Amino acid sequence: MSHPDTPDTADGVGAPSPERARHLLASTDPALARITEDLIDILIARGVIQFTDFPAEAQAKLLQRRQTRAALSRRLQLLDDGDSGLI
């Protein structure tokens, strides 16, 4: 019998089935990516690492994600600013 706090298992011993394990990993990828980006930003801000320490491809991906998040944030802010409360 499965406990709500533990993943489904194929053998009942605690190891998730391969399909369930793939699903669990895939479902946490976006959150983990954001945590990693935030950690990188913190380490850069504290001078532990420099942006240029990363390979060029990683720098490009980080910059692209930052720019995309900034653009999305501006769009969402515009939607909030334009709300006069009138319907």
Salt bridges, closest charged atoms under 4 A:
ASP5 OD2 - HIS3 ND1 3.86
ASP8 OD2 - ARG20 NE 3.97
GLU37 OE2 - ARG65 NE 2.35
GLU37 OE1 - ARG69 NH1 2.14
ASP38 OD1 - ARG34 NE 3.10
ASP41 OD1 - ARG66 NH2 2.50
